[in-house]
Amino acid sequence: MNTAAKQQISAPVVRQYEIGGVRYIVKAFVSDRASESAVTKINRLIQGDLEKKK
């Protein structure tokens, strides 16, 4: 069976935010191949930014 047939297709999560009078539409997709959660990734990115500023 090929890889494309094995992958499940899931609908994206769509959210709408309004910040400072600007409307943002955010679509999030979940990957079956992801090795970390979104929370872990955000924490890693923030820590990386903090290390750069030192």
mmCIF entry with sequence, helices, sheets and N, C-alpha, C, O atoms, coordinates in Angstrom:
data_MODEL
# 
_entry.id   MODEL 
# 
_entity.id                         1 
_entity.type                       polymer 
_entity.pdbx_number_of_molecules   1 
# 
_entity_poly.entity_id                      1 
_entity_poly.type                           'polypeptide(L)' 
_entity_poly.nstd_linkage                   no 
_entity_poly.nstd_monomer                   no 
_entity_poly.pdbx_seq_one_letter_code       MNTAAKQQISAPVVRQYEIGGVRYIVKAFVSDRASESAVTKINRLIQGDLEKKK 
_entity_poly.pdbx_seq_one_letter_code_can   MNTAAKQQISAPVVRQYEIGGVRYIVKAFVSDRASESAVTKINRLIQGDLEKKK 
_entity_poly.pdbx_strand_id                 A 
# 
loop_
_entity_poly_seq.entity_id 
_entity_poly_seq.num 
_entity_poly_seq.mon_id 
_entity_poly_seq.hetero 
1 1  MET n 
1 2  ASN n 
1 3  THR n 
1 4  ALA n 
1 5  ALA n 
1 6  LYS n 
1 7  GLN n 
1 8  GLN n 
1 9  ILE n 
1 10 SER n 
1 11 ALA n 
1 12 PRO n 
1 13 VAL n 
1 14 VAL n 
1 15 ARG n 
1 16 GLN n 
1 17 TYR n 
1 18 GLU n 
1 19 ILE n 
1 20 GLY n 
1 21 GLY n 
1 22 VAL n 
1 23 ARG n 
1 24 TYR n 
1 25 ILE n 
1 26 VAL n 
1 27 LYS n 
1 28 ALA n 
1 29 PHE n 
1 30 VAL n 
1 31 SER n 
1 32 ASP n 
1 33 ARG n 
1 34 ALA n 
1 35 SER n 
1 36 GLU n 
1 37 SER n 
1 38 ALA n 
1 39 VAL n 
1 40 THR n 
1 41 LYS n 
1 42 ILE n 
1 43 ASN n 
1 44 ARG n 
1 45 LEU n 
1 46 ILE n 
1 47 GLN n 
1 48 GLY n 
1 49 ASP n 
1 50 LEU n 
1 51 GLU n 
1 52 LYS n 
1 53 LYS n 
1 54 LYS n 
# 
_struct_asym.id          A 
_struct_asym.entity_id   1 
# 
loop_
_struct_conf.conf_type_id 
_struct_conf.id 
_struct_conf.pdbx_PDB_helix_id 
_struct_conf.beg_label_comp_id 
_struct_conf.beg_label_asym_id 
_struct_conf.beg_label_seq_id 
_struct_conf.pdbx_beg_PDB_ins_code 
_struct_conf.end_label_comp_id 
_struct_conf.end_label_asym_id 
_struct_conf.end_label_seq_id 
_struct_conf.pdbx_end_PDB_ins_code 
_struct_conf.beg_auth_comp_id 
_struct_conf.beg_auth_asym_id 
_struct_conf.beg_auth_seq_id 
_struct_conf.end_auth_comp_id 
_struct_conf.end_auth_asym_id 
_struct_conf.end_auth_seq_id 
_struct_conf.pdbx_PDB_helix_class 
_struct_conf.details 
_struct_conf.pdbx_PDB_helix_length 
HELX_P HELX_P1 AA1 THR A 3  ? LYS A 6  ? THR A 3  LYS A 6  1 ? 4  
HELX_P HELX_P2 AA2 ALA A 38 ? LYS A 53 ? ALA A 38 LYS A 53 1 ? 16 
# 
_struct_conf_type.id          HELX_P 
_struct_conf_type.criteria    ? 
_struct_conf_type.reference   ? 
# 
_struct_sheet.id               AA1 
_struct_sheet.type             ? 
_struct_sheet.number_strands   2 
_struct_sheet.details          ? 
# 
_struct_sheet_order.sheet_id     AA1 
_struct_sheet_order.range_id_1   1 
_struct_sheet_order.range_id_2   2 
_struct_sheet_order.offset       ? 
_struct_sheet_order.sense        anti-parallel 
# 
loop_
_struct_sheet_range.sheet_id 
_struct_sheet_range.id 
_struct_sheet_range.beg_label_comp_id 
_struct_sheet_range.beg_label_asym_id 
_struct_sheet_range.beg_label_seq_id 
_struct_sheet_range.pdbx_beg_PDB_ins_code 
_struct_sheet_range.end_label_comp_id 
_struct_sheet_range.end_label_asym_id 
_struct_sheet_range.end_label_seq_id 
_struct_sheet_range.pdbx_end_PDB_ins_code 
_struct_sheet_range.beg_auth_comp_id 
_struct_sheet_range.beg_auth_asym_id 
_struct_sheet_range.beg_auth_seq_id 
_struct_sheet_range.end_auth_comp_id 
_struct_sheet_range.end_auth_asym_id 
_struct_sheet_range.end_auth_seq_id 
AA1 1 VAL A 13 ? ILE A 19 ? VAL A 13 ILE A 19 
AA1 2 VAL A 22 ? ALA A 28 ? VAL A 22 ALA A 28 
# 
loop_
_atom_site.group_PDB 
_atom_site.id 
_atom_site.type_symbol 
_atom_site.label_atom_id 
_atom_site.label_alt_id 
_atom_site.label_comp_id 
_atom_site.label_asym_id 
_atom_site.label_entity_id 
_atom_site.label_seq_id 
_atom_site.pdbx_PDB_ins_code 
_atom_site.Cartn_x 
_atom_site.Cartn_y 
_atom_site.Cartn_z 
_atom_site.occupancy 
_atom_site.B_iso_or_equiv 
_atom_site.pdbx_formal_charge 
_atom_site.auth_seq_id 
_atom_site.auth_comp_id 
_atom_site.auth_asym_id 
_atom_site.auth_atom_id 
_atom_site.pdbx_PDB_model_num 
ATOM 1   N N  . MET A 1 1  ? 0.856   -1.176 0.000  1.00 0.00 ? 1  MET A N  1 
ATOM 2   C CA . MET A 1 1  ? 0.000   0.000  0.000  1.00 0.00 ? 1  MET A CA 1 
ATOM 3   C C  . MET A 1 1  ? 0.899   1.236  0.000  1.00 0.00 ? 1  MET A C  1 
ATOM 4   O O  . MET A 1 1  ? 1.878   1.280  0.746  1.00 0.00 ? 1  MET A O  1 
ATOM 5   N N  . ASN A 1 2  ? 0.590   2.225  -0.811 1.00 0.00 ? 2  ASN A N  1 
ATOM 6   C CA . ASN A 1 2  ? 1.432   3.418  -0.865 1.00 0.00 ? 2  ASN A CA 1 
ATOM 7   C C  . ASN A 1 2  ? 1.178   4.334  0.329  1.00 0.00 ? 2  ASN A C  1 
ATOM 8   O O  . ASN A 1 2  ? 0.158   4.232  1.011  1.00 0.00 ? 2  ASN A O  1 
ATOM 9   N N  . THR A 1 3  ? 2.130   5.224  0.560  1.00 0.00 ? 3  THR A N  1 
ATOM 10  C CA . THR A 1 3  ? 2.070   6.104  1.727  1.00 0.00 ? 3  THR A CA 1 
ATOM 11  C C  . THR A 1 3  ? 0.843   7.008  1.700  1.00 0.00 ? 3  THR A C  1 
ATOM 12  O O  . THR A 1 3  ? 0.225   7.243  2.738  1.00 0.00 ? 3  THR A O  1 
ATOM 13  N N  . ALA A 1 4  ? 0.488   7.512  0.535  1.00 0.00 ? 4  ALA A N  1 
ATOM 14  C CA . ALA A 1 4  ? -0.659  8.420  0.427  1.00 0.00 ? 4  ALA A CA 1 
ATOM 15  C C  . ALA A 1 4  ? -1.948  7.730  0.864  1.00 0.00 ? 4  ALA A C  1 
ATOM 16  O O  . ALA A 1 4  ? -2.819  8.366  1.457  1.00 0.00 ? 4  ALA A O  1 
ATOM 17  N N  . ALA A 1 5  ? -2.073  6.455  0.582  1.00 0.00 ? 5  ALA A N  1 
ATOM 18  C CA . ALA A 1 5  ? -3.281  5.727  0.953  1.00 0.00 ? 5  ALA A CA 1 
ATOM 19  C C  . ALA A 1 5  ? -3.335  5.478  2.453  1.00 0.00 ? 5  ALA A C  1 
ATOM 20  O O  . ALA A 1 5  ? -4.426  5.374  3.013  1.00 0.00 ? 5  ALA A O  1 
ATOM 21  N N  . LYS A 1 6  ? -2.186  5.380  3.120  1.00 0.00 ? 6  LYS A N  1 
ATOM 22  C CA . LYS A 1 6  ? -2.134  5.124  4.550  1.00 0.00 ? 6  LYS A CA 1 
ATOM 23  C C  . LYS A 1 6  ? -2.495  6.357  5.375  1.00 0.00 ? 6  LYS A C  1 
ATOM 24  O O  . LYS A 1 6  ? -3.023  6.225  6.479  1.00 0.00 ? 6  LYS A O  1 
ATOM 25  N N  . GLN A 1 7  ? -2.220  7.539  4.862  1.00 0.00 ? 7  GLN A N  1 
ATOM 26  C CA . GLN A 1 7  ? -2.454  8.763  5.619  1.00 0.00 ? 7  GLN A CA 1 
ATOM 27  C C  . GLN A 1 7  ? -3.939  9.064  5.703  1.00 0.00 ? 7  GLN A C  1 
ATOM 28  O O  . GLN A 1 7  ? -4.675  8.952  4.722  1.00 0.00 ? 7  GLN A O  1 
ATOM 29  N N  . GLN A 1 8  ? -4.360  9.448  6.901  1.00 0.00 ? 8  GLN A N  1 
ATOM 30  C CA . GLN A 1 8  ? -5.745  9.854  7.072  1.00 0.00 ? 8  GLN A CA 1 
ATOM 31  C C  . GLN A 1 8  ? -5.849  11.337 6.780  1.00 0.00 ? 8  GLN A C  1 
ATOM 32  O O  . GLN A 1 8  ? -4.973  12.120 7.148  1.00 0.00 ? 8  GLN A O  1 
ATOM 33  N N  . ILE A 1 9  ? -6.914  11.708 6.123  1.00 0.00 ? 9  ILE A N  1 
ATOM 34  C CA . ILE A 1 9  ? -7.125  13.123 5.822  1.00 0.00 ? 9  ILE A CA 1 
ATOM 35  C C  . ILE A 1 9  ? -8.043  13.680 6.896  1.00 0.00 ? 9  ILE A C  1 
ATOM 36  O O  . ILE A 1 9  ? -9.164  13.206 7.080  1.00 0.00 ? 9  ILE A O  1 
ATOM 37  N N  . SER A 1 10 ? -7.551  14.700 7.607  1.00 0.00 ? 10 SER A N  1 
ATOM 38  C CA . SER A 1 10 ? -8.366  15.327 8.640  1.00 0.00 ? 10 SER A CA 1 
ATOM 39  C C  . SER A 1 10 ? -8.637  16.769 8.241  1.00 0.00 ? 10 SER A C  1 
ATOM 40  O O  . SER A 1 10 ? -7.812  17.422 7.601  1.00 0.00 ? 10 SER A O  1 
ATOM 41  N N  . ALA A 1 11 ? -9.788  17.240 8.625  1.00 0.00 ? 11 ALA A N  1 
ATOM 42  C CA . ALA A 1 11 ? -10.173 18.608 8.302  1.00 0.00 ? 11 ALA A CA 1 
ATOM 43  C C  . ALA A 1 11 ? -9.352  19.582 9.146  1.00 0.00 ? 11 ALA A C  1 
ATOM 44  O O  . ALA A 1 11 ? -9.060  19.303 10.308 1.00 0.00 ? 11 ALA A O  1 
ATOM 45  N N  . PRO A 1 12 ? -8.982  20.717 8.567  1.00 0.00 ? 12 PRO A N  1 
ATOM 46  C CA . PRO A 1 12 ? -8.218  21.700 9.341  1.00 0.00 ? 12 PRO A CA 1 
ATOM 47  C C  . PRO A 1 12 ? -9.084  22.348 10.413 1.00 0.00 ? 12 PRO A C  1 
ATOM 48  O O  . PRO A 1 12 ? -10.306 22.428 10.285 1.00 0.00 ? 12 PRO A O  1 
ATOM 49  N N  . VAL A 1 13 ? -8.434  22.802 11.456 1.00 0.00 ? 13 VAL A N  1 
ATOM 50  C CA . VAL A 1 13 ? -9.108  23.590 12.492 1.00 0.00 ? 13 VAL A CA 1 
ATOM 51  C C  . VAL A 1 13 ? -9.041  25.039 12.024 1.00 0.00 ? 13 VAL A C  1 
ATOM 52  O O  . VAL A 1 13 ? -7.956  25.556 11.760 1.00 0.00 ? 13 VAL A O  1 
ATOM 53  N N  . VAL A 1 14 ? -10.177 25.686 11.921 1.00 0.00 ? 14 VAL A N  1 
ATOM 54  C CA . VAL A 1 14 ? -10.228 27.070 11.446 1.00 0.00 ? 14 VAL A CA 1 
ATOM 55  C C  . VAL A 1 14 ? -10.734 27.960 12.574 1.00 0.00 ? 14 VAL A C  1 
ATOM 56  O O  . VAL A 1 14 ? -11.788 27.717 13.161 1.00 0.00 ? 14 VAL A O  1 
ATOM 57  N N  . ARG A 1 15 ? -9.955  28.993 12.858 1.00 0.00 ? 15 ARG A N  1 
ATOM 58  C CA . ARG A 1 15 ? -10.314 29.954 13.896 1.00 0.00 ? 15 ARG A CA 1 
ATOM 59  C C  . ARG A 1 15 ? -10.244 31.358 13.301 1.00 0.00 ? 15 ARG A C  1 
ATOM 60  O O  . ARG A 1 15 ? -9.470  31.620 12.380 1.00 0.00 ? 15 ARG A O  1 
ATOM 61  N N  . GLN A 1 16 ? -11.050 32.235 13.832 1.00 0.00 ? 16 GLN A N  1 
ATOM 62  C CA . GLN A 1 16 ? -11.054 33.616 13.387 1.00 0.00 ? 16 GLN A CA 1 
ATOM 63  C C  . GLN A 1 16 ? -10.802 34.510 14.600 1.00 0.00 ? 16 GLN A C  1 
ATOM 64  O O  . GLN A 1 16 ? -11.474 34.388 15.624 1.00 0.00 ? 16 GLN A O  1 
ATOM 65  N N  . TYR A 1 17 ? -9.832  35.402 14.473 1.00 0.00 ? 17 TYR A N  1 
ATOM 66  C CA . TYR A 1 17 ? -9.477  36.316 15.559 1.00 0.00 ? 17 TYR A CA 1 
ATOM 67  C C  . TYR A 1 17 ? -9.503  37.736 15.029 1.00 0.00 ? 17 TYR A C  1 
ATOM 68  O O  . TYR A 1 17 ? -9.200  37.980 13.860 1.00 0.00 ? 17 TYR A O  1 
ATOM 69  N N  . GLU A 1 18 ? -9.867  38.671 15.892 1.00 0.00 ? 18 GLU A N  1 
ATOM 70  C CA . GLU A 1 18 ? -9.784  40.078 15.528 1.00 0.00 ? 18 GLU A CA 1 
ATOM 71  C C  . GLU A 1 18 ? -8.876  40.763 16.543 1.00 0.00 ? 18 GLU A C  1 
ATOM 72  O O  . GLU A 1 18 ? -9.168  40.799 17.738 1.00 0.00 ? 18 GLU A O  1 
ATOM 73  N N  . ILE A 1 19 ? -7.772  41.303 16.042 1.00 0.00 ? 19 ILE A N  1 
ATOM 74  C CA . ILE A 1 19 ? -6.780  41.946 16.893 1.00 0.00 ? 19 ILE A CA 1 
ATOM 75  C C  . ILE A 1 19 ? -6.509  43.334 16.336 1.00 0.00 ? 19 ILE A C  1 
ATOM 76  O O  . ILE A 1 19 ? -6.071  43.469 15.193 1.00 0.00 ? 19 ILE A O  1 
ATOM 77  N N  . GLY A 1 20 ? -6.758  44.344 17.114 1.00 0.00 ? 20 GLY A N  1 
ATOM 78  C CA . GLY A 1 20 ? -6.497  45.714 16.690 1.00 0.00 ? 20 GLY A CA 1 
ATOM 79  C C  . GLY A 1 20 ? -7.250  46.116 15.435 1.00 0.00 ? 20 GLY A C  1 
ATOM 80  O O  . GLY A 1 20 ? -6.730  46.869 14.612 1.00 0.00 ? 20 GLY A O  1 
ATOM 81  N N  . GLY A 1 21 ? -8.470  45.621 15.282 1.00 0.00 ? 21 GLY A N  1 
ATOM 82  C CA . GLY A 1 21 ? -9.284  45.971 14.122 1.00 0.00 ? 21 GLY A CA 1 
ATOM 83  C C  . GLY A 1 21 ? -8.954  45.179 12.863 1.00 0.00 ? 21 GLY A C  1 
ATOM 84  O O  . GLY A 1 21 ? -9.542  45.414 11.807 1.00 0.00 ? 21 GLY A O  1 
ATOM 85  N N  . VAL A 1 22 ? -8.012  44.239 12.972 1.00 0.00 ? 22 VAL A N  1 
ATOM 86  C CA . VAL A 1 22 ? -7.644  43.398 11.824 1.00 0.00 ? 22 VAL A CA 1 
ATOM 87  C C  . VAL A 1 22 ? -8.151  41.987 12.082 1.00 0.00 ? 22 VAL A C  1 
ATOM 88  O O  . VAL A 1 22 ? -7.908  41.424 13.150 1.00 0.00 ? 22 VAL A O  1 
ATOM 89  N N  . ARG A 1 23 ? -8.849  41.415 11.118 1.00 0.00 ? 23 ARG A N  1 
ATOM 90  C CA . ARG A 1 23 ? -9.387  40.064 11.254 1.00 0.00 ? 23 ARG A CA 1 
ATOM 91  C C  . ARG A 1 23 ? -8.387  39.070 10.673 1.00 0.00 ? 23 ARG A C  1 
ATOM 92  O O  . ARG A 1 23 ? -7.933  39.209 9.537  1.00 0.00 ? 23 ARG A O  1 
ATOM 93  N N  . TYR A 1 24 ? -8.056  38.066 11.476 1.00 0.00 ? 24 TYR A N  1 
ATOM 94  C CA . TYR A 1 24 ? -7.136  37.006 11.061 1.00 0.00 ? 24 TYR A CA 1 
ATOM 95  C C  . TYR A 1 24 ? -7.899  35.693 11.024 1.00 0.00 ? 24 TYR A C  1 
ATOM 96  O O  . TYR A 1 24 ? -8.626  35.363 11.960 1.00 0.00 ? 24 TYR A O  1 
ATOM 97  N N  . ILE A 1 25 ? -7.733  34.953 9.951  1.00 0.00 ? 25 ILE A N  1 
ATOM 98  C CA . ILE A 1 25 ? -8.317  33.625 9.838  1.00 0.00 ? 25 ILE A CA 1 
ATOM 99  C C  . ILE A 1 25 ? -7.153  32.644 9.840  1.00 0.00 ? 25 ILE A C  1 
ATOM 100 O O  . ILE A 1 25 ? -6.280  32.693 8.973  1.00 0.00 ? 25 ILE A O  1 
ATOM 101 N N  . VAL A 1 26 ? -7.154  31.753 10.826 1.00 0.00 ? 26 VAL A N  1 
ATOM 102 C CA . VAL A 1 26 ? -6.049  30.825 11.017 1.00 0.00 ? 26 VAL A CA 1 
ATOM 103 C C  . VAL A 1 26 ? -6.534  29.408 10.740 1.00 0.00 ? 26 VAL A C  1 
ATOM 104 O O  . VAL A 1 26 ? -7.542  28.968 11.294 1.00 0.00 ? 26 VAL A O  1 
ATOM 105 N N  . LYS A 1 27 ? -5.816  28.704 9.888  1.00 0.00 ? 27 LYS A N  1 
ATOM 106 C CA . LYS A 1 27 ? -6.128  27.305 9.596  1.00 0.00 ? 27 LYS A CA 1 
ATOM 107 C C  . LYS A 1 27 ? -4.969  26.452 10.104 1.00 0.00 ? 27 LYS A C  1 
ATOM 108 O O  . LYS A 1 27 ? -3.814  26.692 9.751  1.00 0.00 ? 27 LYS A O  1 
ATOM 109 N N  . ALA A 1 28 ? -5.278  25.466 10.924 1.00 0.00 ? 28 ALA A N  1 
ATOM 110 C CA . ALA A 1 28 ? -4.248  24.593 11.486 1.00 0.00 ? 28 ALA A CA 1 
ATOM 111 C C  . ALA A 1 28 ? -4.491  23.164 11.033 1.00 0.00 ? 28 ALA A C  1 
ATOM 112 O O  . ALA A 1 28 ? -5.611  22.658 11.102 1.00 0.00 ? 28 ALA A O  1 
ATOM 113 N N  . PHE A 1 29 ? -3.435  22.525 10.571 1.00 0.00 ? 29 PHE A N  1 
ATOM 114 C CA . PHE A 1 29 ? -3.494  21.141 10.134 1.00 0.00 ? 29 PHE A CA 1 
ATOM 115 C C  . PHE A 1 29 ? -2.650  20.291 11.074 1.00 0.00 ? 29 PHE A C  1 
ATOM 116 O O  . PHE A 1 29 ? -1.633  20.758 11.588 1.00 0.00 ? 29 PHE A O  1 
ATOM 117 N N  . VAL A 1 30 ? -3.057  19.067 11.297 1.00 0.00 ? 30 VAL A N  1 
ATOM 118 C CA . VAL A 1 30 ? -2.306  18.146 12.142 1.00 0.00 ? 30 VAL A CA 1 
ATOM 119 C C  . VAL A 1 30 ? -1.598  17.138 11.249 1.00 0.00 ? 30 VAL A C  1 
ATOM 120 O O  . VAL A 1 30 ? -2.206  16.520 10.374 1.00 0.00 ? 30 VAL A O  1 
ATOM 121 N N  . SER A 1 31 ? -0.305  16.987 11.487 1.00 0.00 ? 31 SER A N  1 
ATOM 122 C CA . SER A 1 31 ? 0.489   16.040 10.714 1.00 0.00 ? 31 SER A CA 1 
ATOM 123 C C  . SER A 1 31 ? 0.667   14.744 11.500 1.00 0.00 ? 31 SER A C  1 
ATOM 124 O O  . SER A 1 31 ? 0.973   14.773 12.692 1.00 0.00 ? 31 SER A O  1 
ATOM 125 N N  . ASP A 1 32 ? 0.479   13.620 10.836 1.00 0.00 ? 32 ASP A N  1 
ATOM 126 C CA . ASP A 1 32 ? 0.713   12.329 11.465 1.00 0.00 ? 32 ASP A CA 1 
ATOM 127 C C  . ASP A 1 32 ? 2.200   12.100 11.704 1.00 0.00 ? 32 ASP A C  1 
ATOM 128 O O  . ASP A 1 32 ? 2.577   11.263 12.524 1.00 0.00 ? 32 ASP A O  1 
ATOM 129 N N  . ARG A 1 33 ? 3.039   12.834 10.995 1.00 0.00 ? 33 ARG A N  1 
ATOM 130 C CA . ARG A 1 33 ? 4.488   12.649 11.102 1.00 0.00 ? 33 ARG A CA 1 
ATOM 131 C C  . ARG A 1 33 ? 5.128   13.583 12.119 1.00 0.00 ? 33 ARG A C  1 
ATOM 132 O O  . ARG A 1 33 ? 6.348   13.552 12.284 1.00 0.00 ? 33 ARG A O  1 
ATOM 133 N N  . ALA A 1 34 ? 4.356   14.404 12.800 1.00 0.00 ? 34 ALA A N  1 
ATOM 134 C CA . ALA A 1 34 ? 4.906   15.367 13.755 1.00 0.00 ? 34 ALA A CA 1 
ATOM 135 C C  . ALA A 1 34 ? 5.608   14.636 14.898 1.00 0.00 ? 34 ALA A C  1 
ATOM 136 O O  . ALA A 1 34 ? 5.116   13.629 15.407 1.00 0.00 ? 34 ALA A O  1 
ATOM 137 N N  . SER A 1 35 ? 6.764   15.163 15.287 1.00 0.00 ? 35 SER A N  1 
ATOM 138 C CA . SER A 1 35 ? 7.522   14.531 16.368 1.00 0.00 ? 35 SER A CA 1 
ATOM 139 C C  . SER A 1 35 ? 7.367   15.279 17.692 1.00 0.00 ? 35 SER A C  1 
ATOM 140 O O  . SER A 1 35 ? 7.873   14.824 18.717 1.00 0.00 ? 35 SER A O  1 
ATOM 141 N N  . GLU A 1 36 ? 6.669   16.426 17.682 1.00 0.00 ? 36 GLU A N  1 
ATOM 142 C CA . GLU A 1 36 ? 6.433   17.175 18.904 1.00 0.00 ? 36 GLU A CA 1 
ATOM 143 C C  . GLU A 1 36 ? 5.069   17.848 18.833 1.00 0.00 ? 36 GLU A C  1 
ATOM 144 O O  . GLU A 1 36 ? 4.524   18.072 17.752 1.00 0.00 ? 36 GLU A O  1 
ATOM 145 N N  . SER A 1 37 ? 4.535   18.163 19.997 1.00 0.00 ? 37 SER A N  1 
ATOM 146 C CA . SER A 1 37 ? 3.227   18.824 20.038 1.00 0.00 ? 37 SER A CA 1 
ATOM 147 C C  . SER A 1 37 ? 3.396   20.311 19.727 1.00 0.00 ? 37 SER A C  1 
ATOM 148 O O  . SER A 1 37 ? 4.512   20.830 19.708 1.00 0.00 ? 37 SER A O  1 
ATOM 149 N N  . ALA A 1 38 ? 2.288   20.975 19.488 1.00 0.00 ? 38 ALA A N  1 
ATOM 150 C CA . ALA A 1 38 ? 2.325   22.418 19.218 1.00 0.00 ? 38 ALA A CA 1 
ATOM 151 C C  . ALA A 1 38 ? 2.848   23.169 20.432 1.00 0.00 ? 38 ALA A C  1 
ATOM 152 O O  . ALA A 1 38 ? 3.605   24.129 20.284 1.00 0.00 ? 38 ALA A O  1 
ATOM 153 N N  . VAL A 1 39 ? 2.460   22.751 21.620 1.00 0.00 ? 39 VAL A N  1 
ATOM 154 C CA . VAL A 1 39 ? 2.918   23.414 22.845 1.00 0.00 ? 39 VAL A CA 1 
ATOM 155 C C  . VAL A 1 39 ? 4.426   23.280 22.985 1.00 0.00 ? 39 VAL A C  1 
ATOM 156 O O  . VAL A 1 39 ? 5.111   24.253 23.301 1.00 0.00 ? 39 VAL A O  1 
ATOM 157 N N  . THR A 1 40 ? 4.946   22.080 22.753 1.00 0.00 ? 40 THR A N  1 
ATOM 158 C CA . THR A 1 40 ? 6.388   21.850 22.841 1.00 0.00 ? 40 THR A CA 1 
ATOM 159 C C  . THR A 1 40 ? 7.132   22.692 21.814 1.00 0.00 ? 40 THR A C  1 
ATOM 160 O O  . THR A 1 40 ? 8.187   23.250 22.116 1.00 0.00 ? 40 THR A O  1 
ATOM 161 N N  . LYS A 1 41 ? 6.597   22.785 20.618 1.00 0.00 ? 41 LYS A N  1 
ATOM 162 C CA . LYS A 1 41 ? 7.263   23.556 19.564 1.00 0.00 ? 41 LYS A CA 1 
ATOM 163 C C  . LYS A 1 41 ? 7.297   25.045 19.912 1.00 0.00 ? 41 LYS A C  1 
ATOM 164 O O  . LYS A 1 41 ? 8.329   25.697 19.761 1.00 0.00 ? 41 LYS A O  1 
ATOM 165 N N  . ILE A 1 42 ? 6.171   25.577 20.376 1.00 0.00 ? 42 ILE A N  1 
ATOM 166 C CA . ILE A 1 42 ? 6.120   26.997 20.746 1.00 0.00 ? 42 ILE A CA 1 
ATOM 167 C C  . ILE A 1 42 ? 7.111   27.280 21.863 1.00 0.00 ? 42 ILE A C  1 
ATOM 168 O O  . ILE A 1 42 ? 7.840   28.271 21.813 1.00 0.00 ? 42 ILE A O  1 
ATOM 169 N N  . ASN A 1 43 ? 7.141   26.407 22.880 1.00 0.00 ? 43 ASN A N  1 
ATOM 170 C CA . ASN A 1 43 ? 8.103   26.587 23.971 1.00 0.00 ? 43 ASN A CA 1 
ATOM 171 C C  . ASN A 1 43 ? 9.537   26.567 23.446 1.00 0.00 ? 43 ASN A C  1 
ATOM 172 O O  . ASN A 1 43 ? 10.358  27.381 23.870 1.00 0.00 ? 43 ASN A O  1 
ATOM 173 N N  . ARG A 1 44 ? 9.847   25.658 22.537 1.00 0.00 ? 44 ARG A N  1 
ATOM 174 C CA . ARG A 1 44 ? 11.190  25.579 21.962 1.00 0.00 ? 44 ARG A CA 1 
ATOM 175 C C  . ARG A 1 44 ? 11.532  26.849 21.180 1.00 0.00 ? 44 ARG A C  1 
ATOM 176 O O  . ARG A 1 44 ? 12.650  27.355 21.278 1.00 0.00 ? 44 ARG A O  1 
ATOM 177 N N  . LEU A 1 45 ? 10.581  27.361 20.410 1.00 0.00 ? 45 LEU A N  1 
ATOM 178 C CA . LEU A 1 45 ? 10.817  28.580 19.638 1.00 0.00 ? 45 LEU A CA 1 
ATOM 179 C C  . LEU A 1 45 ? 11.041  29.783 20.551 1.00 0.00 ? 45 LEU A C  1 
ATOM 180 O O  . LEU A 1 45 ? 11.919  30.606 20.293 1.00 0.00 ? 45 LEU A O  1 
ATOM 181 N N  . ILE A 1 46 ? 10.249  29.883 21.612 1.00 0.00 ? 46 ILE A N  1 
ATOM 182 C CA . ILE A 1 46 ? 10.424  30.989 22.560 1.00 0.00 ? 46 ILE A CA 1 
ATOM 183 C C  . ILE A 1 46 ? 11.783  30.890 23.240 1.00 0.00 ? 46 ILE A C  1 
ATOM 184 O O  . ILE A 1 46 ? 12.490  31.891 23.358 1.00 0.00 ? 46 ILE A O  1 
ATOM 185 N N  . GLN A 1 47 ? 12.154  29.700 23.686 1.00 0.00 ? 47 GLN A N  1 
ATOM 186 C CA . GLN A 1 47 ? 13.459  29.520 24.334 1.00 0.00 ? 47 GLN A CA 1 
ATOM 187 C C  . GLN A 1 47 ? 14.594  29.885 23.379 1.00 0.00 ? 47 GLN A C  1 
ATOM 188 O O  . GLN A 1 47 ? 15.579  30.502 23.787 1.00 0.00 ? 47 GLN A O  1 
ATOM 189 N N  . GLY A 1 48 ? 14.456  29.506 22.119 1.00 0.00 ? 48 GLY A N  1 
ATOM 190 C CA . GLY A 1 48 ? 15.476  29.873 21.121 1.00 0.00 ? 48 GLY A CA 1 
ATOM 191 C C  . GLY A 1 48 ? 15.603  31.373 20.948 1.00 0.00 ? 48 GLY A C  1 
ATOM 192 O O  . GLY A 1 48 ? 16.710  31.900 20.835 1.00 0.00 ? 48 GLY A O  1 
ATOM 193 N N  . ASP A 1 49 ? 14.468  32.065 20.927 1.00 0.00 ? 49 ASP A N  1 
ATOM 194 C CA . ASP A 1 49 ? 14.502  33.529 20.806 1.00 0.00 ? 49 ASP A CA 1 
ATOM 195 C C  . ASP A 1 49 ? 15.152  34.169 22.029 1.00 0.00 ? 49 ASP A C  1 
ATOM 196 O O  . ASP A 1 49 ? 15.924  35.119 21.901 1.00 0.00 ? 49 ASP A O  1 
ATOM 197 N N  . LEU A 1 50 ? 14.839  33.646 23.210 1.00 0.00 ? 50 LEU A N  1 
ATOM 198 C CA . LEU A 1 50 ? 15.432  34.178 24.436 1.00 0.00 ? 50 LEU A CA 1 
ATOM 199 C C  . LEU A 1 50 ? 16.940  33.960 24.457 1.00 0.00 ? 50 LEU A C  1 
ATOM 200 O O  . LEU A 1 50 ? 17.685  34.826 24.915 1.00 0.00 ? 50 LEU A O  1 
ATOM 201 N N  . GLU A 1 51 ? 17.389  32.828 23.972 1.00 0.00 ? 51 GLU A N  1 
ATOM 202 C CA . GLU A 1 51 ? 18.833  32.546 23.934 1.00 0.00 ? 51 GLU A CA 1 
ATOM 203 C C  . GLU A 1 51 ? 19.545  33.506 22.963 1.00 0.00 ? 51 GLU A C  1 
ATOM 204 O O  . GLU A 1 51 ? 20.671  33.928 23.227 1.00 0.00 ? 51 GLU A O  1 
ATOM 205 N N  . LYS A 1 52 ? 18.901  33.844 21.862 1.00 0.00 ? 52 LYS A N  1 
ATOM 206 C CA . LYS A 1 52 ? 19.502  34.762 20.877 1.00 0.00 ? 52 LYS A CA 1 
ATOM 207 C C  . LYS A 1 52 ? 19.710  36.158 21.480 1.00 0.00 ? 52 LYS A C  1 
ATOM 208 O O  . LYS A 1 52 ? 20.666  36.853 21.136 1.00 0.00 ? 52 LYS A O  1 
ATOM 209 N N  . LYS A 1 53 ? 18.811  36.559 22.376 1.00 0.00 ? 53 LYS A N  1 
ATOM 210 C CA . LYS A 1 53 ? 18.869  37.912 22.942 1.00 0.00 ? 53 LYS A CA 1 
ATOM 211 C C  . LYS A 1 53 ? 19.916  38.065 24.024 1.00 0.00 ? 53 LYS A C  1 
ATOM 212 O O  . LYS A 1 53 ? 20.227  39.188 24.422 1.00 0.00 ? 53 LYS A O  1 
ATOM 213 N N  . LYS A 1 54 ? 20.471  36.957 24.514 1.00 0.00 ? 54 LYS A N  1 
ATOM 214 C CA . LYS A 1 54 ? 21.494  37.022 25.580 1.00 0.00 ? 54 LYS A CA 1 
ATOM 215 C C  . LYS A 1 54 ? 22.820  37.484 25.068 1.00 0.00 ? 54 LYS A C  1 
ATOM 216 O O  . LYS A 1 54 ? 23.776  37.590 25.837 1.00 0.00 ? 54 LYS A O  1 
# 
